[in-house]
């Protein structure tokens, strides 16, 4: 995950501060040296790092911190506030025109993910009740138009194209088409190059002049590190961008681009790509990202993700079944599939305060494999076996194991875990009926006693 290395190093520095009852200026200076090294290793620009550490140090050596009963916590609070300020303080939204349609011009280098993220953005806006139109303005890259049509179809959004016509003409016609057909957002997927050149910028400037976009969004790959910030500055100088979409923030990136781009260009990160699926696009919240970096979790984003992917009606029915102790393996399968929709387990766990430190990457990977194995086993059962697992005898277990590519002990383990879960539900149901205070059994994340 992004920022993992930075998060670990900052946590180690603050742990040493917490171990001291009272802090001196020397303690603060040593901690800030470690913070500076951590930021530089995360590929944050030298100037940004220097300014950041200077601001934190100035505030941290004040009397209010050094004489506080919890000085280490005060320092962490200051770092959290300065990280949030570094990334822009407030969440940046798309601009709204006085008269629709809003025109969003997507730009960036070739291979940055413009086409895919155009569709991701269109899908997100459609989910908000908007009527977006995708426009194929990349007439140079082979199969670019076809790619946009494919991802547009997956997102359920119409695509406007005019073949290999002039991109400026295509953009102008698309805006006119949107007005005629009631599309309130036009997303222009423009051409990229392997490097910044006059031809590329000339074309983009021509499109900007002709359609006057409400937002010019630069799509940059966070895996390119500090180069991403240099690209952002070049595009901003030539076009005057309104914001950035930072991609691959779920990957093994050091995160320096996210911490540097606002400070260097003055333009905010508006969205971040958190995976390969079309739903893996999130609005960028500086305060929430700062909390993630410092290991404080991001409960608000987790709640939003749950609301987006978990059906409220199904959740109510599940709660009713749990209360009545009629929860069966069909319901367990449905619950697991809902959890999978929320994204990789490590990504979900990183949003829980303290959980990212407690669960290592290999543990999360093991958890993912266990969920897949359990899903395979349940899917190999007949509908009656899922409803009444007690009828599963040795011969049925052998059949289920063979059908799911597992072993009989794996089937036994799942059935045992499910039996334990049913007992827990029965105990909880008994608490409500008798009105007695009883010790509630511990339930790990995910609802299954692994």
C-alpha distance (Angstrom), angle and dihedral (degrees) to the residues before:
residue distance angle dihedral
X1 . . .
X2 3.80 . .
X3 3.82 116.6 .
X4 3.81 91.6 15.5
X5 3.81 93.8 126.2
X6 3.80 92.3 42.9
X7 3.80 91.7 47.7
X8 3.81 92.5 51.3
X9 3.81 93.5 49.1
X10 3.81 93.6 47.4
X11 3.82 90.7 47.4
X12 3.82 90.0 52.2
X13 3.82 91.6 50.4
X14 3.81 93.0 49.2
X15 3.81 92.1 44.8
X16 3.80 89.0 61.5
X17 3.81 89.9 49.9
X18 3.81 91.5 50.9
X19 3.80 91.2 52.9
X20 3.82 89.1 65.3
X21 3.78 118.9 76.8
X22 3.81 94.8 -151.8
X23 3.79 128.0 23.1
X24 3.79 129.0 -138.5
X25 3.79 128.4 -161.7
X26 3.81 87.4 -103.3
X27 3.83 90.1 57.2
X28 3.81 90.9 51.1
X29 3.80 91.1 47.1
X30 3.81 91.9 52.0
X31 3.82 92.0 47.7
X32 3.81 91.6 49.2
X33 3.81 90.0 51.1
X34 3.82 88.5 57.2
X35 3.80 91.1 45.8
X36 3.83 90.0 51.8
X37 3.81 92.2 50.8
X38 3.82 91.3 46.8
X39 3.82 91.8 52.5
X40 3.80 93.7 47.0
X41 3.82 90.9 49.1
X42 3.82 87.6 51.2
X43 3.83 87.3 59.6
X44 3.80 95.9 -109.0
X45 3.81 109.8 155.8
X46 3.82 116.5 -96.0
X47 3.83 94.3 -121.2
X48 3.82 93.0 48.8
X49 3.82 90.6 47.6
X50 3.80 92.5 48.7
X51 3.83 93.0 49.6
X52 3.82 92.1 45.3
X53 3.82 95.1 50.7
X54 3.81 90.5 45.0
X55 3.83 92.2 54.4
X56 3.81 93.6 45.8
X57 3.84 92.6 46.4
X58 3.80 92.3 49.5
X59 3.80 91.7 53.5
X60 3.82 95.9 38.3
X61 3.82 97.1 56.6
X62 3.80 92.1 55.0
X63 3.80 120.5 117.4
X64 3.81 91.2 -112.6
X65 3.82 90.0 64.6
X66 3.80 102.4 35.6
X67 3.82 92.9 47.7
X68 3.80 94.2 42.8
X69 3.81 121.5 114.4
X70 3.83 88.2 -127.6
X71 3.83 104.6 33.5
X72 3.83 95.3 160.5
X73 3.81 90.7 55.1
X74 3.80 89.6 49.2
X75 3.82 90.7 53.5
X76 3.83 91.2 49.5
X77 3.82 89.0 49.5
X78 3.82 90.3 52.8
X79 3.83 92.0 48.2
X80 3.82 89.7 49.3
X81 3.82 91.8 51.3
X82 3.81 93.3 46.4
X83 3.83 92.4 47.2
X84 3.81 88.7 52.1
X85 3.82 90.9 49.0
X86 3.82 90.5 47.5
X87 3.80 90.5 57.4
X88 3.80 94.7 44.8
X89 3.83 108.8 -82.4
X90 3.81 97.0 -125.9
X91 3.82 126.8 54.0
X92 3.82 109.6 -105.1
X93 3.80 117.4 -132.1
X94 3.78 132.7 -160.6
X95 3.79 115.1 -88.3
X96 3.80 118.6 -106.5
X97 3.82 119.7 -140.3
X98 3.79 122.1 -139.1
X99 3.80 88.3 -121.6
X100 3.84 125.7 26.7
X101 2.90 144.6 -83.9
X102 3.80 103.3 68.8
X103 3.80 108.6 -149.2
X104 3.80 117.1 -146.3
X105 3.78 115.2 -169.7
X106 3.81 113.6 -158.0
X107 3.80 115.4 -157.4
X108 3.78 139.3 165.8
X109 3.78 144.8 114.5
X110 3.79 121.8 -52.7
X111 3.79 111.5 -83.6
X112 3.80 95.3 24.2
X113 3.81 92.3 112.9
X114 3.82 101.3 -104.2
X115 3.81 96.2 147.2
X116 3.80 95.8 46.7
X117 3.80 92.9 44.6
X118 3.80 91.2 47.5
X119 3.82 86.7 60.2
X120 3.82 91.8 43.1
X121 3.80 90.5 53.2
X122 3.81 91.3 45.8
X123 3.82 90.5 51.5
X124 3.80 91.5 49.5
X125 3.82 92.4 49.7
X126 3.81 91.4 46.7
X127 3.81 88.5 53.9
X128 3.82 87.5 55.6
X129 3.80 90.8 57.2
X130 3.83 96.9 -97.4
X131 3.84 124.7 133.4
X132 3.82 105.6 -132.7
X133 3.80 127.7 -173.1
X134 3.80 121.5 -155.5
X135 3.82 116.0 -145.6
X136 3.81 125.3 -157.7
X137 3.82 104.9 -139.8
X138 3.82 95.2 151.4
X139 3.81 100.6 94.7
X140 3.81 96.8 158.2
X141 3.80 108.2 58.5
X142 3.81 111.6 80.9
X143 3.83 112.4 -107.1
X144 3.83 92.6 1.5
X145 3.82 91.4 128.0
X146 3.81 91.7 47.5
X147 3.81 91.0 48.7
X148 3.81 91.1 53.0
X149 3.82 90.3 49.0
X150 3.82 91.3 51.4
X151 3.83 95.6 48.7
X152 3.81 90.2 40.1
X153 3.80 90.3 55.8
X154 3.83 90.5 49.4
X155 3.80 89.9 50.8
X156 3.81 91.2 46.4
X157 3.81 92.0 -121.9
X158 3.86 126.2 130.9
X159 3.82 119.3 -115.4
X160 3.81 124.1 -143.2
X161 3.82 115.9 -153.9
X162 3.80 138.3 162.3
X163 3.80 99.4 -171.8
X164 3.82 115.4 -119.7
X165 3.81 95.6 -17.5
X166 3.82 122.8 134.4
X167 3.85 109.4 -64.0
X168 3.81 92.9 -137.8
X169 3.79 90.5 53.4
X170 3.84 90.8 46.2
X171 3.81 91.8 52.6
X172 3.82 92.3 49.6
X173 3.83 93.2 47.7
X174 3.83 90.9 46.7
X175 3.82 92.8 56.0
X176 3.81 90.0 49.4
X177 3.83 89.6 48.1
X178 3.81 90.4 51.1
X179 3.82 91.8 53.7
X180 3.81 90.9 50.0
X181 3.82 95.5 47.3
X182 3.80 100.6 38.5
X183 3.81 100.9 -107.5
X184 3.80 108.0 153.6
X185 3.84 96.0 -168.6
X186 3.81 127.8 46.6
X187 3.81 117.0 -166.3
X188 3.80 114.0 -164.5
X189 3.81 114.6 -154.7
X190 3.81 99.6 -157.9
X191 3.80 129.6 -168.6
X192 3.79 123.4 -89.9
X193 3.78 134.1 -157.6
X194 3.77 133.4 -147.4
X195 3.79 86.6 -112.9
X196 3.81 138.1 8.6
X197 3.81 112.2 -83.4
X198 3.81 139.4 161.9
X199 3.83 94.0 -105.7
X200 3.81 92.7 56.3
X201 3.79 94.2 45.6
X202 3.80 92.5 44.7
X203 3.80 91.1 55.6
X204 3.80 93.4 46.1
X205 3.81 91.1 48.3
X206 3.82 88.5 51.0
X207 3.81 92.0 53.0
X208 3.82 90.6 46.8
X209 3.81 92.0 51.6
X210 3.82 93.2 47.0
X211 3.84 101.5 46.5
X212 3.84 102.4 20.8
X213 3.83 96.7 -141.0
X214 3.80 118.8 -140.7
X215 3.82 89.2 -142.9
X216 3.80 132.1 24.0
X217 3.80 106.1 -164.8
X218 3.78 121.1 -168.9
X219 3.81 115.0 -149.5
X220 3.81 111.1 -150.1
X221 3.79 132.3 175.2
X222 3.81 111.2 -121.7
X223 3.82 89.3 -155.3
X224 3.80 89.0 73.1
X225 3.81 89.4 67.4
X226 3.79 116.9 -166.3
X227 3.83 91.3 4.5
X228 3.81 87.1 67.4
X229 3.81 89.3 62.6
X230 3.83 91.6 48.9
X231 3.83 89.6 51.3
X232 3.81 90.3 49.2
X233 3.80 91.2 52.0
X234 3.84 92.2 49.1
X235 3.82 93.1 50.3
X236 3.79 91.6 44.8
X237 3.82 92.1 51.4
X238 3.81 91.2 51.0
X239 3.82 102.0 36.5
X240 3.78 109.8 13.7
X241 3.79 98.9 -122.0
X242 3.83 121.3 -149.1
X243 3.77 98.3 -150.0
X244 3.78 149.2 -24.4
X245 3.80 136.0 -106.6
X246 3.81 107.3 -153.1
X247 3.81 112.6 -156.1
X248 3.84 133.6 -158.7
X249 3.79 94.3 26.1
X250 3.81 87.1 146.4
X251 3.81 91.4 62.1
X252 3.77 133.6 84.5
X253 3.79 93.2 -74.7
X254 3.79 124.5 141.9
X255 3.81 91.9 -134.8
X256 3.80 98.6 -130.9
X257 3.80 92.8 131.2
X258 3.81 92.3 58.8
X259 3.80 91.0 52.1
X260 3.82 95.8 43.4
X261 3.80 108.1 37.9
X262 3.85 97.9 76.5
X263 3.82 93.2 44.5
X264 3.83 93.4 48.3
X265 3.83 101.2 39.7
X266 3.80 102.0 23.1
X267 3.83 87.3 -132.6
X268 3.82 120.8 118.2
X269 3.79 130.5 -122.3
X270 3.82 103.0 -116.2
X271 3.81 101.2 179.5
X272 3.80 138.8 12.4
X273 3.81 128.6 -152.3
X274 3.82 109.3 -133.2
X275 3.81 100.9 178.5
X276 3.79 146.8 -13.1
X277 3.82 98.6 -84.6
X278 3.81 120.8 94.8
X279 3.81 91.0 -116.1
X280 3.83 91.6 55.2
X281 3.80 96.6 96.8
X282 3.81 121.5 106.2
X283 3.80 134.3 -176.8
X284 3.81 108.7 -109.9
X285 3.81 114.7 -113.0
X286 3.84 111.7 -173.1
X287 3.82 94.7 -161.3
X288 3.80 92.9 50.2
X289 3.80 92.4 47.0
X290 3.80 90.9 50.4
X291 3.82 89.1 52.8
X292 3.81 90.7 50.9
X293 3.80 91.7 50.2
X294 3.81 90.7 52.0
X295 3.82 92.2 47.8
X296 3.82 93.7 -110.3
X297 3.80 93.4 123.1
X298 3.79 129.2 -132.4
X299 3.79 108.3 -105.4
X300 3.83 94.7 166.4
X301 3.83 92.3 58.8
X302 3.81 89.7 45.9
X303 3.82 90.8 53.4
X304 3.83 91.1 48.1
X305 3.81 90.6 49.0
X306 3.82 90.9 49.7
X307 3.81 91.8 48.7
X308 3.81 90.5 50.7
X309 3.81 97.1 48.3
X310 3.81 105.9 28.7
X311 3.78 117.5 76.8
X312 3.82 109.8 -129.4
X313 3.82 94.2 -148.3
X314 3.81 92.0 50.5
X315 3.82 89.9 47.8
X316 3.82 90.9 54.1
X317 3.81 91.3 48.6
X318 3.81 89.7 48.9
X319 3.80 91.2 51.1
X320 3.80 90.2 50.6
X321 3.82 91.7 51.0
X322 3.79 91.2 48.6
X323 3.80 89.9 51.6
X324 3.81 92.3 48.8
X325 3.83 91.9 42.9
X326 3.82 90.7 -124.1
X327 3.81 94.5 122.7
X328 3.85 109.4 135.9
X329 3.81 136.9 179.4
X330 3.82 91.3 -87.7
X331 3.81 87.7 61.1
X332 3.80 91.8 46.4
X333 3.82 89.7 52.6
X334 3.81 90.7 49.9
X335 3.83 90.7 49.4
X336 3.81 92.0 51.1
X337 3.81 91.6 49.3
X338 3.83 90.0 51.9
X339 3.82 89.9 52.2
X340 3.83 90.8 50.4
X341 3.82 90.7 54.1
X342 3.80 89.7 62.3
X343 3.81 91.0 66.3
X344 3.81 138.3 -105.4
X345 3.81 113.6 -13.6
X346 3.83 92.9 -121.2
X347 3.81 90.3 53.7
X348 3.80 92.1 50.4
X349 3.81 92.8 45.1
X350 3.81 91.3 50.3
X351 3.81 87.7 66.1
X352 3.82 92.7 60.1
X353 3.83 114.8 87.0
X354 3.81 109.3 -105.1
X355 3.81 94.2 -4.6
X356 3.81 94.8 102.2
X357 3.82 89.6 60.7
X358 3.80 94.0 43.0
X359 3.81 95.1 50.9
X360 3.78 118.7 55.6
X361 3.80 124.6 -151.8
X362 3.82 92.0 -104.1
X363 3.82 90.4 51.2
X364 3.80 91.1 51.8
X365 3.80 90.4 47.1
X366 3.81 89.6 50.5
X367 3.81 89.4 50.0
X368 3.82 90.6 51.8
X369 3.81 90.2 51.5
X370 3.81 91.5 48.8
X371 3.80 91.3 52.2
X372 3.81 90.9 50.0
X373 3.81 91.3 48.2
X374 3.81 92.4 49.0
X375 3.81 90.6 48.5
X376 3.83 90.9 51.2
X377 3.81 91.9 49.8
X378 3.81 94.1 49.5
X379 3.82 91.6 45.4
X380 3.83 88.8 54.9
X381 3.81 91.1 58.9
X382 3.80 125.2 90.5
X383 3.84 118.2 -112.9
X384 3.83 89.6 -105.6
X385 3.82 92.0 51.2
X386 3.80 90.7 52.6
X387 3.79 91.1 50.7
X388 3.83 94.8 44.0
X389 3.83 109.2 24.7
X390 3.82 90.3 171.9
X391 3.83 89.3 76.8
X392 3.82 91.0 63.4
X393 3.81 103.3 111.8
X394 3.86 127.3 -179.2
X395 3.81 94.4 -84.3
X396 3.81 91.4 50.4
X397 3.81 89.9 48.4
X398 3.81 90.5 54.3
X399 3.82 90.5 50.4
X400 3.82 92.7 47.7
X401 3.83 92.0 47.7
X402 3.83 91.6 49.9
X403 3.82 91.6 47.4
X404 3.81 93.9 49.5
X405 3.82 97.2 41.9
X406 3.82 91.4 -116.8
X407 3.81 137.6 110.3
X408 3.82 128.9 -98.9
X409 3.87 91.1 -109.9
X410 3.85 87.9 58.6
X411 3.82 89.8 54.7
X412 3.82 90.5 46.7
X413 3.82 90.3 50.8
X414 3.80 92.6 52.4
X415 3.81 92.5 48.1
X416 3.80 90.9 48.0
X417 3.81 91.9 49.9
X418 3.79 90.9 48.6
X419 3.81 90.8 49.3
X420 3.82 90.0 52.3
X421 3.79 89.9 49.3
X422 3.82 91.4 52.2
X423 3.81 89.9 50.7
X424 3.80 89.9 52.3
X425 3.79 91.0 50.3
X426 3.80 90.3 49.4
X427 3.81 90.6 51.3
X428 3.79 91.8 49.6
X429 3.80 90.3 48.0
X430 3.83 89.5 51.0
X431 3.79 90.7 53.2
X432 3.79 90.4 58.5
X433 3.82 94.8 46.7
X434 3.81 98.3 46.6
X435 3.78 95.0 38.1
X436 3.81 90.2 -138.4
X437 3.76 125.0 138.8
X438 3.79 108.0 -116.3
X439 3.75 131.7 168.4
X440 3.81 109.7 -90.2
X441 3.81 113.1 -131.0
X442 3.78 115.9 -117.5
X443 3.81 114.7 -103.2
X444 3.80 119.9 -166.1
X445 3.84 123.0 -140.9
X446 3.81 111.6 -69.0
X447 3.79 94.3 34.2
X448 3.82 96.9 -98.6
X449 3.83 125.1 108.5
X450 3.79 97.6 -126.3
